[in-house]
């Protein structure tokens, strides 16, 4: 049997654009790539997928396999991806006998990766000219405050997206659904059917990502301001510039990233801590304590320690959690402890104690989500309760490490020279909705969720021993002895 002809057309998963933040500063920001890839099976056009382009050959084969259009890998003779023409050509020895029937019946799923725009909509070259709606920073902040009273389904059950039609700071109509595209389509339908007083809408809000499809749908509704708690994709930015849509991404608290906003966004409510932002080498800004919440993860079951609450176990004369608290003191706006029992005991060590958003001890990723949701700042720094030797300059090192090669990432993870430590991480709190959707899919692996975003390592290879964590009585005794025994090195 001839060997499979397989291209290797992988492209970078992120690109960098300039954004304007809440302080009026323009800075580089990594965003997800978004590329159209039309799939042809034995010269028959099947579908156009929007993708990062990180592993296109596997994507198209997996798509055809999951659609039942490929029976086995042995049927494949060629998989060739050509980004110049944005096409993937798959050649097989056999096709399903019911191919036409399969292609004639489509179900639009609730998944975020596939929306409801079909045909050649993305190739449109003209829309009715959109109004250049202005927006004041103070109005944006008031709108975000007003939106906090909505999201009823999300607060009670999770696993949904929300969208709103707004006139400046007024919320005219709000819809939740299991897919963000269902929510925007419902609002578009209500506009025409006059089921809501929404014809005066000039701002569209969504909890989902600002993808090409979202920008296109909002532009078709005649709205030129699109606001989201989440991030933006490369194709979303391209279409926003093409249609004249101002994007306000990662809008949460007092933070946001404005794109295509020149001459339209008035900065009349710059947060007061702007003057406190410390400049470092190269002129970039550091995250200040006012923009940072610290959180200690103490919500586990402690199964390897007989079910005891590890954070409250004595260590070197103090509860374990107290040693981690010292790493945050005076360096964060608020210190939160994530704990699912003994809340009164933990309350002595933090500004707030929060439980997991969902019960049942579902692991550290649920704890991180709970912190992202509870934080009132743009950034969250997470550390475990059972690593009492963490570096005393942990906060400063993680804050400095989030920006590398001029790009401020979404997530920074501590790296000891050999291993990553996923529960020692600095994260944008605007990632909360994305993580909610990920948890709803059943994902519990932290590293797999991190890999979906622009993340980086923070080098801590000079102190690998600082990340020792305690899971057994033996580990606890050994580390306690090491930390309390004076050094025997010769001066």
Residue, then its C-alpha position, 0 to 999 in steps of 0.5 A: x500500500x502506498x505511503x500516506x501523503x501528509x503535509x506539515x502545514x502547522x502555523x503559529x497559534x497566536x499573533x500580536x496586535x496593539x491594544x489600548x488599555x484602561x489607562x490610555x497606554x498602547x501595548x502589544x497583546x497576544x491574541x489567538x489566530x483564526x484562519x479559514x480552512x475549507x475541507x475538500x474530500x475527493x474534490x467535494x467541498x465539505x465545510x469551512x472550519x475556523x481554526x488556529x492552524x496549529x495542527x490542521x492535518x489532524x483537525x481535518x482528518x478528525x473532523x471527517x472521522x467524527x462526521x462519519x465520512x472516513x471509515x478507517x485511516x487505511x482509506x486515506x491516501x493524501x492529506x494536503x493543507x495549503x494556507x495560500x488558498x486556505x484549503x485542505x484536500x483529502x483523498x480517500x480510497x472509499x466514500x460512504x455510500x450515503x455521503x449525499x444524505x449525510x451532507x444534506x442533513x446538518x445539526x448546529x451544535x452548541x459547541x463554541x468552535x462551530x457557529x451558524x454562519x454558512x455559505x459565503x457570508x465571510x466573503x461579503x465586501x459590503x454592508x450598510x455603512x455602520x455609525x461611528x458610535x462613540x463610547x465614554x470610559x465612564x459609560x462602559x464601566x456603568x454598563x458593566x455594572x448594570x450587566x451584573x444584575x443579569x446572568x440568572x441562568x449562569x449564576x444558578x446552573x452555569x454552562x451558558x453564554x450571555x449576550x445583550x443589546x444595549x443603548x450606551x449604559x442601558x441594557x435593552x435586552x439580554x439572552x442566555x443560551x448554551x451557545x453564544x451564537x444562539x444567544x446573538x441569533x435570538x437577539x437579532x430575531x427579537x430586533x426584527x420581531x419587535x419582541x424587545x425595545x432594542x431597535x435603538x441598540x448601539x452596543x452589543x455585549x457578549x460573554x464569549x470570544x470576539x471571533x470573526x463570526x461574532x463580529x460579522x453578525x453584530x455588523x449585520x445588525x447595524x451595531x458598531x461597538x462590540x464588548x466582551x469579557x473574553x478575548x479576541x481572535x485574529x480574524x475578529x480583529x481583521x473583520x472589525x477593521x474592515x466593517x468599522x466595529x470598535x472592539x472592547x475585549x477583556x472588559x471586567x472590573x476597570x480593565x479592558x483592551x480597546x481595538x479600532x477605537x481611535x477617535x471614538x473612545x473617550x478616556x474620562x474615567x482612568x482608574x486612579x492607580x494609573x499614576x502608581x503603575x511602576x515603569x520597568x526597563x523598556x518602558x512597559x508597565x508592571x501590574x500593581x497590587x491594586x490590579x492583583x488578587x492573591x488566592x491560596x488553594x486549600x480546597x482539597x480532600x487531603x486524601x493522602x494525609x488521612x482526609x485531614x485539612x492540609x492547610x491547617x496542619x501545623x508546620x514549623x510552629x504555624x498552620x501550613x497556610x500561614x507560610x503561603x500567606x506571608x508570600x502575599x502580605x502587602x503585595x496584593x489588593x485582596x487575599x482570598x483562600x479557596x477552602x471547602x471546609x473549616x471556613x472560620x479557621x481560614x478566615x483568620x488568614x485572609x480577606x475572604x474565604x470562598x468555596x468551590x463554585x461547584x461542590x464535590x471536591x472537583x480539583x484545583x481547576x475548579x478552585x482556580x475558576x472559583x477564584x477567577x470568578x470571585x476576584x475583583x481585579x484584572x489579575x489573579x495570582x494562585x499558590x497552593x497551601x501546602x508549599x511552605x517554602x515558596x520564594x519570598x519574592x514570588x509575587x514580584x517574579x510572577x508579575x515580571x514574568x507575565x510579559x516576555x519578548x514585549x508581549x503580555x501573556x494571559x497566563x504565567x506558570x512557575x517553572x523550576x528548571x525541570x517541571x512546571x508548577x501549574x498551581x503557582x500561576x498568574x492569570x487574567x480574571x477575564x478567562x473565567x467564562x472560558x474556564x467555565x465552559x471548559x469545566x462544563x465539558x468535563x475537563x479537569x486537567x489544568x495544563x490542557x486548559x492553559x495550553x488553549x491560551x497565550x501562556x508562558x513559563x516564569x523561570x524559577x530554576x534558581x530555587x527548585x526546592x521552593x516548590x516542594x509540596x507536602x502530601x504525606x506525613x513523611x514529606x512534611x517531617x522531612x521538609x520541616x527538618x530541612x527548613x529548621x536545621x541551620x546550614x552547616x556550610x563553611x563561611 
